Every structure is written in C-alpha cells, then in structure tokens.
C-alpha cells in the first residue's frame, strides 16, 4: 500500500464520549450507538478503498479535509462568501479525527500508533463531506 484515499459523504460528526456505568459492581464504558454506527461506515469505506490489500505495518501520514455544511439560515451572499473559509463550529476537529482514526484502525494500518504525521483542515463547503488520505512513510 503506497497510499489509500476515500470520501466520507455527509455532515462530519465527532466521536461521542463513552457513557460509564456500573454493572454488577464492575465499571463499564459504553460507546454511544451513533458513534459505533459512524465508525462502521468509515470502516466500510476504508475496506472498499483498500481493494483487499492488508493493513500496512509501516509509519503513515494521514491527511483529512473536512467540508462542513453552510448554515441554511445564512443569506445567499454570505453562503457564497463562506465556501472555502475556515469553519470554527462544532464538532471539534480533534473529535472528528478520533472517529476517523478509530474507524480505519486495523484496516488501513495495523495500529493508530503508526500515525506519525497528521494534517487536517475544516472549511465550509457546498457539499458536506470528509476526504481521507493515508500515505505510507518509509521503505
């Protein structure tokens, strides 16, 4: 695998916080269903992009370009001006990245500790989507 890329359609979502409960005297952390579902979608898209190749054991660089939706309440002029501009609204970029990295862990790379470089941006876009590219670094 030299590089693999794929697009996650739709409004970007961040990884939800686990809910901690006590069951029979044991503490359990439960990942929210919405997060599990979204990680499954990311994993499925990553598997399709891998075309049957195995996860790389080499260090990788991950580039993520997030295009967030423009609020519907904005005027046509304000919407046109916003395209390509930084998007400083929720969800936080680090939560989006965590969901993506956890979703592709074990599919594109063996473990997320192999990510040695991470480049990410979040801008307003006409079509909400997230583009992910993973590139091997090394021999």
N, CA, C and O atoms as CSV, one atom per row, in Angstrom:
chain,resi,resn,atom,element,x,y,z
A,1,UNK,N,N,0.853,-1.183,0.000
A,1,UNK,CA,C,0.000,0.000,0.000
A,1,UNK,C,C,0.889,1.233,0.000
A,1,UNK,O,O,1.629,1.452,0.959
A,2,UNK,N,N,0.837,2.025,-1.025
A,2,UNK,CA,C,1.569,3.280,-1.065
A,2,UNK,C,C,0.692,4.387,-0.491
A,2,UNK,O,O,1.128,5.160,0.363
A,3,UNK,N,N,-0.543,4.455,-0.967
A,3,UNK,CA,C,-1.499,5.438,-0.456
A,3,UNK,C,C,-2.908,4.920,-0.683
A,3,UNK,O,O,-3.169,4.168,-1.621
A,4,UNK,N,N,-3.788,5.329,0.175
A,4,UNK,CA,C,-5.202,4.977,0.029
A,4,UNK,C,C,-6.014,6.215,0.391
A,4,UNK,O,O,-5.692,6.918,1.349
A,5,UNK,N,N,-7.060,6.476,-0.374
A,5,UNK,CA,C,-7.910,7.618,-0.058
A,5,UNK,C,C,-9.370,7.246,-0.291
A,5,UNK,O,O,-9.694,6.381,-1.105
A,6,UNK,N,N,-10.237,7.927,0.451
A,6,UNK,CA,C,-11.670,7.709,0.321
A,6,UNK,C,C,-12.408,8.925,0.839
A,6,UNK,O,O,-11.844,9.746,1.562
A,7,UNK,N,N,-13.678,9.035,0.463
A,7,UNK,CA,C,-14.514,10.166,0.858
A,7,UNK,C,C,-15.656,9.657,1.729
A,7,UNK,O,O,-16.323,8.677,1.399
A,8,UNK,N,N,-15.864,10.341,2.841
A,8,UNK,CA,C,-16.985,10.031,3.738
A,8,UNK,C,C,-18.061,11.077,3.447
A,8,UNK,O,O,-17.888,12.244,3.799
A,9,UNK,N,N,-19.172,10.683,2.810
A,9,UNK,CA,C,-20.199,11.670,2.478
A,9,UNK,C,C,-20.986,12.111,3.710
A,9,UNK,O,O,-21.071,11.378,4.695
A,10,UNK,N,N,-21.552,13.293,3.648
A,10,UNK,CA,C,-22.429,13.770,4.709
A,10,UNK,C,C,-21.742,14.689,5.699
A,10,UNK,O,O,-20.532,14.909,5.645
A,11,UNK,N,N,-22.545,15.214,6.599
A,11,UNK,CA,C,-22.072,16.140,7.618
A,11,UNK,C,C,-21.082,15.439,8.539
A,11,UNK,O,O,-21.375,14.361,9.057
A,12,UNK,N,N,-19.903,16.045,8.750
A,12,UNK,CA,C,-18.916,15.416,9.631
A,12,UNK,C,C,-19.423,15.328,11.072
A,12,UNK,O,O,-20.054,16.253,11.583
A,13,UNK,N,N,-19.135,14.204,11.708
A,13,UNK,CA,C,-19.509,14.019,13.110
A,13,UNK,C,C,-18.283,13.643,13.912
A,13,UNK,O,O,-17.346,13.035,13.394
A,14,UNK,N,N,-18.298,14.007,15.171
A,14,UNK,CA,C,-17.185,13.685,16.057
A,14,UNK,C,C,-17.470,12.427,16.849
A,14,UNK,O,O,-18.598,11.935,16.889
A,15,UNK,N,N,-16.436,11.921,17.472
A,15,UNK,CA,C,-16.589,10.734,18.312
A,15,UNK,C,C,-17.281,11.150,19.605
A,15,UNK,O,O,-16.874,12.111,20.258
A,16,UNK,N,N,-18.325,10.419,19.963
A,16,UNK,CA,C,-19.059,10.723,21.188
A,16,UNK,C,C,-18.325,10.223,22.420
A,16,UNK,O,O,-17.538,9.279,22.348
A,17,UNK,N,N,-18.582,10.847,23.518
A,17,UNK,CA,C,-17.969,10.441,24.776
A,17,UNK,C,C,-18.602,9.136,25.265
A,17,UNK,O,O,-19.821,8.974,25.199
A,18,UNK,N,N,-17.773,8.203,25.758
A,18,UNK,CA,C,-18.354,6.954,26.268
A,18,UNK,C,C,-19.159,7.207,27.540
A,18,UNK,O,O,-18.823,8.079,28.341
A,19,UNK,N,N,-20.207,6.445,27.707
A,19,UNK,CA,C,-21.028,6.523,28.921
A,19,UNK,C,C,-20.508,5.468,29.886
A,19,UNK,O,O,-20.386,4.295,29.532
A,20,UNK,N,N,-20.209,5.887,31.086
A,20,UNK,CA,C,-19.665,4.972,32.086
A,20,UNK,C,C,-20.782,4.545,33.028
A,20,UNK,O,O,-21.483,5.381,33.599
A,21,UNK,N,N,-20.939,3.226,33.184
A,21,UNK,CA,C,-21.972,2.677,34.054
A,21,UNK,C,C,-21.361,1.593,34.938
A,21,UNK,O,O,-20.248,1.127,34.694
A,22,UNK,N,N,-22.098,1.209,35.950
A,22,UNK,CA,C,-21.682,0.119,36.815
A,22,UNK,C,C,-22.673,-1.024,36.640
A,22,UNK,O,O,-23.878,-0.856,36.829
A,23,UNK,N,N,-22.145,-2.184,36.278
A,23,UNK,CA,C,-22.985,-3.368,36.094
A,23,UNK,C,C,-22.425,-4.476,36.974
A,23,UNK,O,O,-21.302,-4.936,36.769
A,24,UNK,N,N,-23.211,-4.898,37.952
A,24,UNK,CA,C,-22.775,-5.960,38.854
A,24,UNK,C,C,-21.507,-5.606,39.614
A,24,UNK,O,O,-20.691,-6.482,39.900
A,25,UNK,N,N,-21.336,-4.338,39.943
A,25,UNK,CA,C,-20.160,-3.906,40.694
A,25,UNK,C,C,-18.934,-3.650,39.825
A,25,UNK,O,O,-17.876,-3.285,40.337
A,26,UNK,N,N,-19.070,-3.840,38.517
A,26,UNK,CA,C,-17.951,-3.601,37.595
A,26,UNK,C,C,-18.238,-2.355,36.753
A,26,UNK,O,O,-19.354,-2.155,36.274
A,27,UNK,N,N,-17.230,-1.541,36.589
A,27,UNK,CA,C,-17.377,-0.325,35.787
A,27,UNK,C,C,-17.232,-0.677,34.315
A,27,UNK,O,O,-16.309,-1.396,33.930
A,28,UNK,N,N,-18.146,-0.168,33.493
A,28,UNK,CA,C,-18.124,-0.419,32.046
A,28,UNK,C,C,-18.249,0.910,31.316
A,28,UNK,O,O,-19.023,1.781,31.714
A,29,UNK,N,N,-17.481,1.055,30.244
A,29,UNK,CA,C,-17.608,2.220,29.370
A,29,UNK,C,C,-18.308,1.755,28.100
A,29,UNK,O,O,-17.872,0.800,27.457
A,30,UNK,N,N,-19.394,2.433,27.743
A,30,UNK,CA,C,-20.186,2.051,26.583
A,30,UNK,C,C,-20.118,3.169,25.544
A,30,UNK,O,O,-20.471,4.314,25.826
A,31,UNK,N,N,-19.658,2.824,24.336
A,31,UNK,CA,C,-19.596,3.795,23.245
A,31,UNK,C,C,-21.005,4.051,22.732
A,31,UNK,O,O,-21.759,3.102,22.516
A,32,UNK,N,N,-21.384,5.328,22.530
A,32,UNK,CA,C,-22.733,5.636,22.025
A,32,UNK,C,C,-23.011,4.952,20.682
A,32,UNK,O,O,-22.102,4.780,19.870
A,33,UNK,N,N,-24.258,4.567,20.455
A,33,UNK,CA,C,-24.658,3.856,19.235
A,33,UNK,C,C,-24.364,4.676,17.985
A,33,UNK,O,O,-23.946,4.116,16.971
A,34,UNK,N,N,-24.573,5.987,18.034
A,34,UNK,CA,C,-24.321,6.847,16.876
A,34,UNK,C,C,-22.839,6.796,16.493
A,34,UNK,O,O,-22.505,6.755,15.309
A,35,UNK,N,N,-21.965,6.798,17.478
A,35,UNK,CA,C,-20.520,6.731,17.219
A,35,UNK,C,C,-20.152,5.381,16.624
A,35,UNK,O,O,-19.393,5.320,15.657
A,36,UNK,N,N,-20.682,4.286,17.191
A,36,UNK,CA,C,-20.404,2.952,16.656
A,36,UNK,C,C,-20.859,2.841,15.212
A,36,UNK,O,O,-20.159,2.273,14.374
A,37,UNK,N,N,-22.031,3.384,14.925
A,37,UNK,CA,C,-22.575,3.337,13.573
A,37,UNK,C,C,-21.688,4.117,12.602
A,37,UNK,O,O,-21.375,3.628,11.517
A,38,UNK,N,N,-21.289,5.308,12.984
A,38,UNK,CA,C,-20.457,6.144,12.106
A,38,UNK,C,C,-19.082,5.514,11.901
A,38,UNK,O,O,-18.553,5.548,10.790
A,39,UNK,N,N,-18.487,4.935,12.963
A,39,UNK,CA,C,-17.198,4.240,12.813
A,39,UNK,C,C,-17.341,3.059,11.851
A,39,UNK,O,O,-16.421,2.763,11.089
A,40,UNK,N,N,-18.491,2.388,11.887
A,40,UNK,CA,C,-18.740,1.277,10.972
A,40,UNK,C,C,-18.797,1.737,9.528
A,40,UNK,O,O,-18.299,1.049,8.637
A,41,UNK,N,N,-19.401,2.895,9.287
A,41,UNK,CA,C,-19.461,3.452,7.937
A,41,UNK,C,C,-18.055,3.787,7.455
A,41,UNK,O,O,-17.691,3.469,6.323
A,42,UNK,N,N,-17.269,4.427,8.311
A,42,UNK,CA,C,-15.885,4.784,7.963
A,42,UNK,C,C,-15.085,3.519,7.663
A,42,UNK,O,O,-14.334,3.475,6.688
A,43,UNK,N,N,-15.242,2.498,8.492
A,43,UNK,CA,C,-14.524,1.232,8.290
A,43,UNK,C,C,-14.909,0.590,6.961
A,43,UNK,O,O,-14.046,0.082,6.245
A,44,UNK,N,N,-16.188,0.608,6.629
A,44,UNK,CA,C,-16.658,0.034,5.381
A,44,UNK,C,C,-16.079,0.765,4.170
A,44,UNK,O,O,-15.651,0.131,3.205
A,45,UNK,N,N,-16.066,2.094,4.220
A,45,UNK,CA,C,-15.487,2.884,3.127
A,45,UNK,C,C,-13.988,2.626,2.997
A,45,UNK,O,O,-13.458,2.565,1.888
A,46,UNK,N,N,-13.305,2.474,4.138
A,46,UNK,CA,C,-11.863,2.196,4.121
A,46,UNK,C,C,-11.596,0.810,3.529
A,46,UNK,O,O,-10.649,0.644,2.761
A,47,UNK,N,N,-12.416,-0.187,3.874
A,47,UNK,CA,C,-12.238,-1.535,3.320
A,47,UNK,C,C,-12.414,-1.521,1.804
A,47,UNK,O,O,-11.652,-2.157,1.076
A,48,UNK,N,N,-13.425,-0.791,1.338
A,48,UNK,CA,C,-13.642,-0.683,-0.112
A,48,UNK,C,C,-12.430,-0.040,-0.788
A,48,UNK,O,O,-12.013,-0.480,-1.859
A,49,UNK,N,N,-11.866,0.993,-0.171
A,49,UNK,CA,C,-10.720,1.707,-0.744
A,49,UNK,C,C,-9.453,0.855,-0.743
A,49,UNK,O,O,-8.568,1.065,-1.573
A,50,UNK,N,N,-9.358,-0.092,0.169
A,50,UNK,CA,C,-8.163,-0.947,0.265
A,50,UNK,C,C,-8.152,-2.028,-0.827
A,50,UNK,O,O,-7.098,-2.607,-1.087
A,51,UNK,N,N,-9.266,-2.312,-1.458
A,51,UNK,CA,C,-9.351,-3.311,-2.532
A,51,UNK,C,C,-8.727,-4.649,-2.137
A,51,UNK,O,O,-8.036,-5.269,-2.945
A,52,UNK,N,N,-8.965,-5.099,-0.903
A,52,UNK,CA,C,-8.463,-6.394,-0.471
A,52,UNK,C,C,-7.024,-6.410,0.015
A,52,UNK,O,O,-6.523,-7.457,0.424
A,53,UNK,N,N,-6.347,-5.259,-0.022
A,53,UNK,CA,C,-4.966,-5.205,0.482
A,53,UNK,C,C,-4.973,-5.310,2.007
A,53,UNK,O,O,-5.985,-5.037,2.652
A,54,UNK,N,N,-3.847,-5.702,2.568
A,54,UNK,CA,C,-3.746,-5.826,4.022
A,54,UNK,C,C,-3.260,-4.517,4.625
A,54,UNK,O,O,-2.636,-3.701,3.947
A,55,UNK,N,N,-3.552,-4.327,5.905
A,55,UNK,CA,C,-3.144,-3.126,6.623
A,55,UNK,C,C,-1.621,-3.030,6.656
A,55,UNK,O,O,-0.934,-4.035,6.843
A,56,UNK,N,N,-1.104,-1.836,6.477
A,56,UNK,CA,C,0.330,-1.627,6.464
A,56,UNK,C,C,0.915,-1.606,7.883
A,56,UNK,O,O,0.300,-1.052,8.794
A,57,UNK,N,N,2.090,-2.203,8.074
A,57,UNK,CA,C,2.748,-2.135,9.375
A,57,UNK,C,C,3.717,-0.944,9.455
A,57,UNK,O,O,4.339,-0.730,10.496
A,58,UNK,N,N,3.851,-0.170,8.374
A,58,UNK,CA,C,4.798,0.946,8.309
A,58,UNK,C,C,4.193,2.234,8.881
A,58,UNK,O,O,2.974,2.343,9.008
A,59,UNK,N,N,5.048,3.212,9.226
A,59,UNK,CA,C,4.530,4.511,9.665
A,59,UNK,C,C,3.715,5.171,8.543
A,59,UNK,O,O,4.002,4.972,7.363
A,60,UNK,N,N,2.707,5.949,8.918
A,60,UNK,CA,C,1.845,6.583,7.926
A,60,UNK,C,C,1.616,8.060,8.232
A,60,UNK,O,O,1.747,8.520,9.366
A,61,UNK,N,N,1.264,8.787,7.157
A,61,UNK,CA,C,0.804,10.165,7.279
A,61,UNK,C,C,-0.673,10.169,6.923
A,61,UNK,O,O,-1.073,9.559,5.931
A,62,UNK,N,N,-1.479,10.844,7.713
A,62,UNK,CA,C,-2.917,10.918,7.464
A,62,UNK,C,C,-3.280,12.370,7.170
A,62,UNK,O,O,-2.956,13.272,7.943
A,63,UNK,N,N,-3.956,12.583,6.043
A,63,UNK,CA,C,-4.456,13.905,5.671
A,63,UNK,C,C,-5.978,13.850,5.639
A,63,UNK,O,O,-6.562,12.962,5.016
A,64,UNK,N,N,-6.614,14.796,6.309
A,64,UNK,CA,C,-8.069,14.824,6.376
A,64,UNK,C,C,-8.550,16.225,5.999
A,64,UNK,O,O,-8.144,17.214,6.610
A,65,UNK,N,N,-9.408,16.299,5.000
A,65,UNK,CA,C,-10.015,17.567,4.576
A,65,UNK,C,C,-11.513,17.496,4.868
A,65,UNK,O,O,-12.240,16.719,4.249
A,66,UNK,N,N,-11.957,18.302,5.804
A,66,UNK,CA,C,-13.347,18.287,6.251
A,66,UNK,C,C,-14.076,19.472,5.624
A,66,UNK,O,O,-13.645,20.617,5.761
A,67,UNK,N,N,-15.176,19.193,4.939
A,67,UNK,CA,C,-16.023,20.238,4.373
A,67,UNK,C,C,-17.347,20.210,5.124
A,67,UNK,O,O,-18.149,19.292,4.952
A,68,UNK,N,N,-17.572,21.222,5.956
A,68,UNK,CA,C,-18.769,21.298,6.789
A,68,UNK,C,C,-19.884,22.035,6.044
A,68,UNK,O,O,-19.612,22.862,5.174
A,69,UNK,N,N,-21.132,21.735,6.386
A,69,UNK,CA,C,-22.247,22.409,5.715
A,69,UNK,C,C,-22.340,23.880,6.135
A,69,UNK,O,O,-21.991,24.256,7.254
A,70,UNK,N,N,-22.817,24.682,5.208
A,70,UNK,CA,C,-23.059,26.098,5.479
A,70,UNK,C,C,-24.456,26.208,6.078
A,70,UNK,O,O,-25.390,25.602,5.553
A,71,UNK,N,N,-24.629,26.970,7.170
A,71,UNK,CA,C,-25.957,27.082,7.779
A,71,UNK,C,C,-27.020,27.561,6.786
A,71,UNK,O,O,-26.790,28.503,6.027
A,72,UNK,N,N,-28.169,26.914,6.798
A,72,UNK,CA,C,-29.258,27.236,5.878
A,72,UNK,C,C,-29.808,28.639,6.123
A,72,UNK,O,O,-30.362,29.257,5.214
A,73,UNK,N,N,-29.656,29.139,7.338
A,73,UNK,CA,C,-30.202,30.451,7.687
A,73,UNK,C,C,-29.391,31.608,7.095
A,73,UNK,O,O,-29.861,32.746,7.089
A,74,UNK,N,N,-28.190,31.335,6.601
A,74,UNK,CA,C,-27.358,32.398,6.044
A,74,UNK,C,C,-27.915,32.859,4.694
A,74,UNK,O,O,-28.547,32.088,3.971
A,75,UNK,N,N,-27.670,34.119,4.374
A,75,UNK,CA,C,-28.107,34.663,3.088
A,75,UNK,C,C,-27.309,34.023,1.953
A,75,UNK,O,O,-26.247,33.442,2.176
A,76,UNK,N,N,-27.837,34.140,0.734
A,76,UNK,CA,C,-27.158,33.569,-0.431
A,76,UNK,C,C,-25.751,34.159,-0.578
A,76,UNK,O,O,-24.797,33.441,-0.879
A,77,UNK,N,N,-25.637,35.466,-0.363
A,77,UNK,CA,C,-24.336,36.136,-0.478
A,77,UNK,C,C,-23.353,35.632,0.584
A,77,UNK,O,O,-22.188,35.365,0.287
A,78,UNK,N,N,-23.830,35.508,1.810
A,78,UNK,CA,C,-22.972,35.039,2.901
A,78,UNK,C,C,-22.545,33.593,2.668
A,78,UNK,O,O,-21.409,33.225,2.964
A,79,UNK,N,N,-23.454,32.770,2.136
A,79,UNK,CA,C,-23.127,31.380,1.812
A,79,UNK,C,C,-22.037,31.325,0.753
A,79,UNK,O,O,-21.086,30.554,0.881
A,80,UNK,N,N,-22.167,32.140,-0.295
A,80,UNK,CA,C,-21.175,32.160,-1.380
A,80,UNK,C,C,-19.807,32.598,-0.862
A,80,UNK,O,O,-18.782,32.065,-1.285
A,81,UNK,N,N,-19.790,33.554,0.041
A,81,UNK,CA,C,-18.525,34.050,0.604
A,81,UNK,C,C,-17.882,33.023,1.550
A,81,UNK,O,O,-16.662,33.011,1.715
A,82,UNK,N,N,-18.697,32.171,2.165
A,82,UNK,CA,C,-18.193,31.221,3.165
A,82,UNK,C,C,-17.463,30.030,2.557
A,82,UNK,O,O,-16.612,29.436,3.219
A,83,UNK,N,N,-17.773,29.664,1.312
A,83,UNK,CA,C,-17.183,28.471,0.702
A,83,UNK,C,C,-15.663,28.569,0.703
A,83,UNK,O,O,-15.089,29.529,0.188
A,84,UNK,N,N,-15.022,27.563,1.289
A,84,UNK,CA,C,-13.564,27.512,1.352
A,84,UNK,C,C,-12.953,28.233,2.534
A,84,UNK,O,O,-11.739,28.180,2.732
A,85,UNK,N,N,-13.781,28.911,3.328
A,85,UNK,CA,C,-13.280,29.630,4.504
A,85,UNK,C,C,-13.249,28.695,5.719
A,85,UNK,O,O,-13.998,27.719,5.763
A,86,UNK,N,N,-12.388,28.984,6.709
A,86,UNK,CA,C,-12.330,28.146,7.922
A,86,UNK,C,C,-13.694,28.049,8.606
A,86,UNK,O,O,-14.474,29.002,8.617
A,87,UNK,N,N,-13.956,26.883,9.169
A,87,UNK,CA,C,-15.232,26.596,9.823
A,87,UNK,C,C,-14.991,26.369,11.318
A,87,UNK,O,O,-14.640,25.259,11.718
A,88,UNK,N,N,-15.174,27.404,12.152
A,88,UNK,CA,C,-14.872,27.282,13.579
A,88,UNK,C,C,-16.051,26.832,14.444
A,88,UNK,O,O,-16.197,27.304,15.572
A,89,UNK,N,N,-16.890,25.932,13.938
A,89,UNK,CA,C,-18.051,25.473,14.703
A,89,UNK,C,C,-17.917,23.991,15.044
A,89,UNK,O,O,-17.031,23.301,14.538
A,90,UNK,N,N,-18.811,23.515,15.910
A,90,UNK,CA,C,-18.792,22.111,16.309
A,90,UNK,C,C,-19.185,21.217,15.147
A,90,UNK,O,O,-19.910,21.677,14.265
A,91,UNK,N,N,-18.757,19.985,15.096
A,91,UNK,CA,C,-17.935,19.301,16.095
A,91,UNK,C,C,-16.469,19.706,15.996
A,91,UNK,O,O,-15.994,20.140,14.947
A,92,UNK,N,N,-15.764,19.551,17.118
A,92,UNK,CA,C,-14.342,19.877,17.166
A,92,UNK,C,C,-13.570,18.978,16.216
A,92,UNK,O,O,-13.894,17.802,16.050
A,93,UNK,N,N,-12.545,19.547,15.596
A,93,UNK,CA,C,-11.763,18.812,14.612
A,93,UNK,C,C,-11.087,17.583,15.232
A,93,UNK,O,O,-10.966,16.551,14.572
A,94,UNK,N,N,-10.651,17.682,16.481
A,94,UNK,CA,C,-9.977,16.536,17.107
A,94,UNK,C,C,-10.937,15.373,17.341
A,94,UNK,O,O,-10.527,14.214,17.273
A,95,UNK,N,N,-12.201,15.665,17.616
A,95,UNK,CA,C,-13.190,14.590,17.791
A,95,UNK,C,C,-13.522,13.919,16.466
A,95,UNK,O,O,-13.760,12.712,16.424
A,96,UNK,N,N,-13.540,14.691,15.383
A,96,UNK,CA,C,-13.761,14.126,14.049
A,96,UNK,C,C,-12.600,13.204,13.696
A,96,UNK,O,O,-12.806,12.094,13.205
A,97,UNK,N,N,-11.375,13.672,13.950
A,97,UNK,CA,C,-10.186,12.871,13.644
A,97,UNK,C,C,-10.168,11.578,14.448
A,97,UNK,O,O,-9.811,10.527,13.915
A,98,UNK,N,N,-10.544,11.637,15.711
A,98,UNK,CA,C,-10.564,10.445,16.559
A,98,UNK,C,C,-11.527,9.392,16.006
A,98,UNK,O,O,-11.205,8.205,15.979
A,99,UNK,N,N,-12.697,9.827,15.571
A,99,UNK,CA,C,-13.664,8.891,14.996
A,99,UNK,C,C,-13.095,8.242,13.733
A,99,UNK,O,O,-13.226,7.033,13.540
A,100,UNK,N,N,-12.465,9.044,12.877
A,100,UNK,CA,C,-11.910,8.505,11.626
A,100,UNK,C,C,-10.768,7.539,11.914
A,100,UNK,O,O,-10.741,6.439,11.362
A,101,UNK,N,N,-9.823,7.930,12.770
A,101,UNK,CA,C,-8.677,7.068,13.064
A,101,UNK,C,C,-9.116,5.762,13.724
A,101,UNK,O,O,-8.570,4.701,13.420
A,102,UNK,N,N,-10.090,5.832,14.617
A,102,UNK,CA,C,-10.592,4.603,15.244
A,102,UNK,C,C,-11.332,3.736,14.223
A,102,UNK,O,O,-11.289,2.508,14.307
A,103,UNK,N,N,-12.006,4.365,13.264
A,103,UNK,CA,C,-12.734,3.617,12.240
A,103,UNK,C,C,-11.828,2.873,11.271
A,103,UNK,O,O,-12.183,1.789,10.807
A,104,UNK,N,N,-10.651,3.442,10.953
A,104,UNK,CA,C,-9.754,2.798,9.978
A,104,UNK,C,C,-8.649,1.986,10.642
A,104,UNK,O,O,-7.848,1.349,9.959
A,105,UNK,N,N,-8.603,2.007,11.971
A,105,UNK,CA,C,-7.605,1.246,12.719
A,105,UNK,C,C,-7.787,-0.250,12.455
A,105,UNK,O,O,-8.884,-0.790,12.604
A,106,UNK,N,N,-6.697,-0.909,12.059
A,106,UNK,CA,C,-6.757,-2.332,11.765
A,106,UNK,C,C,-7.176,-2.638,10.334
A,106,UNK,O,O,-7.155,-3.797,9.920
A,107,UNK,N,N,-7.556,-1.615,9.573
A,107,UNK,CA,C,-7.972,-1.806,8.185
A,107,UNK,C,C,-6.929,-1.211,7.244
A,107,UNK,O,O,-6.441,-1.895,6.344
A,108,UNK,N,N,-6.590,0.057,7.449
A,108,UNK,CA,C,-5.611,0.728,6.596
A,108,UNK,C,C,-4.210,0.595,7.193
A,108,UNK,O,O,-3.238,0.389,6.467
A,109,UNK,N,N,-4.114,0.712,8.514
A,109,UNK,CA,C,-2.860,0.482,9.217
A,109,UNK,C,C,-3.134,-0.450,10.384
A,109,UNK,O,O,-4.269,-0.560,10.847
A,110,UNK,N,N,-2.090,-1.120,10.860
A,110,UNK,CA,C,-2.260,-2.130,11.908
A,110,UNK,C,C,-2.742,-1.498,13.212
A,110,UNK,O,O,-3.650,-2.020,13.857
A,111,UNK,N,N,-2.130,-0.366,13.604
A,111,UNK,CA,C,-2.497,0.307,14.848
A,111,UNK,C,C,-2.326,1.806,14.669
A,111,UNK,O,O,-1.442,2.241,13.932
A,112,UNK,N,N,-3.158,2.604,15.333
A,112,UNK,CA,C,-3.074,4.050,15.142
A,112,UNK,C,C,-1.813,4.678,15.738
A,112,UNK,O,O,-1.574,5.871,15.550
A,113,UNK,N,N,-1.011,3.901,16.446
A,113,UNK,CA,C,0.283,4.421,16.915
A,113,UNK,C,C,1.240,4.635,15.742
A,113,UNK,O,O,2.258,5.310,15.895
A,114,UNK,N,N,0.927,4.071,14.576
A,114,UNK,CA,C,1.751,4.227,13.382
A,114,UNK,C,C,1.584,5.591,12.729
A,114,UNK,O,O,2.379,5.960,11.865
A,115,UNK,N,N,0.571,6.344,13.124
A,115,UNK,CA,C,0.358,7.678,12.550
A,115,UNK,C,C,1.425,8.605,13.122
A,115,UNK,O,O,1.411,8.935,14.308
A,116,UNK,N,N,2.361,9.025,12.247
A,116,UNK,CA,C,3.461,9.880,12.678
A,116,UNK,C,C,3.305,11.311,12.175
A,116,UNK,O,O,4.022,12.211,12.611
A,117,UNK,N,N,2.367,11.514,11.255
A,117,UNK,CA,C,2.102,12.847,10.727
A,117,UNK,C,C,0.611,12.955,10.458
A,117,UNK,O,O,-0.003,12.041,9.908
A,118,UNK,N,N,0.038,14.090,10.854
A,118,UNK,CA,C,-1.397,14.287,10.704
A,118,UNK,C,C,-1.644,15.712,10.228
A,118,UNK,O,O,-1.229,16.673,10.876
A,119,UNK,N,N,-2.321,15.839,9.093
A,119,UNK,CA,C,-2.662,17.140,8.531
A,119,UNK,C,C,-4.173,17.186,8.401
A,119,UNK,O,O,-4.774,16.295,7.801
A,120,UNK,N,N,-4.798,18.228,8.963
A,120,UNK,CA,C,-6.255,18.302,8.917
A,120,UNK,C,C,-6.710,19.740,8.717
A,120,UNK,O,O,-6.074,20.684,9.188
A,121,UNK,N,N,-7.819,19.886,8.013
A,121,UNK,CA,C,-8.428,21.200,7.838
A,121,UNK,C,C,-9.938,21.045,7.879
A,121,UNK,O,O,-10.479,20.000,7.517
A,122,UNK,N,N,-10.618,22.107,8.329
A,122,UNK,CA,C,-12.077,22.103,8.386
A,122,UNK,C,C,-12.561,23.427,7.794
A,122,UNK,O,O,-12.328,24.496,8.359
A,123,UNK,N,N,-13.233,23.340,6.658
A,123,UNK,CA,C,-13.723,24.529,5.963
A,123,UNK,C,C,-15.199,24.368,5.636
A,123,UNK,O,O,-15.748,23.270,5.724
A,124,UNK,N,N,-15.838,25.474,5.257
A,124,UNK,CA,C,-17.208,25.401,4.756
A,124,UNK,C,C,-17.165,24.928,3.312
A,124,UNK,O,O,-16.310,25.363,2.540
A,125,UNK,N,N,-18.076,24.045,2.943
A,125,UNK,CA,C,-18.133,23.540,1.578
A,125,UNK,C,C,-19.564,23.443,1.090
A,125,UNK,O,O,-20.500,23.387,1.887
A,126,UNK,N,N,-19.728,23.423,-0.219
A,126,UNK,CA,C,-21.068,23.306,-0.801
A,126,UNK,C,C,-21.684,21.947,-0.494
A,126,UNK,O,O,-22.877,21.845,-0.209
A,127,UNK,N,N,-20.854,20.902,-0.555
A,127,UNK,CA,C,-21.314,19.538,-0.286
A,127,UNK,C,C,-20.577,19.020,0.947
A,127,UNK,O,O,-19.360,18.845,0.898
A,128,UNK,N,N,-21.286,18.770,2.055
A,128,UNK,CA,C,-20.617,18.277,3.256
A,128,UNK,C,C,-19.993,16.902,3.025
A,128,UNK,O,O,-20.665,15.975,2.572
A,129,UNK,N,N,-18.723,16.779,3.334
A,129,UNK,CA,C,-18.009,15.515,3.167
A,129,UNK,C,C,-16.659,15.614,3.860
A,129,UNK,O,O,-16.212,16.697,4.238
A,130,UNK,N,N,-16.023,14.464,4.018
A,130,UNK,CA,C,-14.690,14.391,4.601
A,130,UNK,C,C,-13.845,13.513,3.697
A,130,UNK,O,O,-14.213,12.376,3.404
A,131,UNK,N,N,-12.704,14.045,3.252
A,131,UNK,CA,C,-11.798,13.302,2.400
A,131,UNK,C,C,-10.611,12.861,3.241
A,131,UNK,O,O,-9.975,13.675,3.910
A,132,UNK,N,N,-10.320,11.572,3.203
A,132,UNK,CA,C,-9.231,10.989,3.998
A,132,UNK,C,C,-8.189,10.389,3.057
A,132,UNK,O,O,-8.534,9.674,2.116
A,133,UNK,N,N,-6.907,10.684,3.315
A,133,UNK,CA,C,-5.837,10.068,2.562
A,133,UNK,C,C,-4.776,9.586,3.539
A,133,UNK,O,O,-4.324,10.330,4.409
A,134,UNK,N,N,-4.391,8.327,3.378
A,134,UNK,CA,C,-3.356,7.731,4.230
A,134,UNK,C,C,-2.201,7.316,3.316
A,134,UNK,O,O,-2.395,6.588,2.342
A,135,UNK,N,N,-0.987,7.796,3.648
A,135,UNK,CA,C,0.191,7.529,2.828
A,135,UNK,C,C,1.273,6.896,3.679
A,135,UNK,O,O,1.574,7.379,4.771
A,136,UNK,N,N,1.862,5.811,3.181
A,136,UNK,CA,C,2.970,5.161,3.877
A,136,UNK,C,C,4.189,6.073,3.877
A,136,UNK,O,O,4.457,6.778,2.904
A,137,UNK,N,N,4.919,6.046,4.982
A,137,UNK,CA,C,6.194,6.756,5.079
A,137,UNK,C,C,7.221,5.678,5.417
A,137,UNK,O,O,7.050,4.940,6.388
A,138,UNK,N,N,8.246,5.588,4.652
A,138,UNK,CA,C,9.275,4.586,4.973
A,138,UNK,C,C,9.629,3.749,3.776
A,138,UNK,O,O,9.265,4.070,2.645
A,139,UNK,N,N,10.353,2.653,4.034
A,139,UNK,CA,C,10.904,1.842,2.941
A,139,UNK,C,C,9.877,1.225,2.038
A,139,UNK,O,O,10.230,0.526,1.089
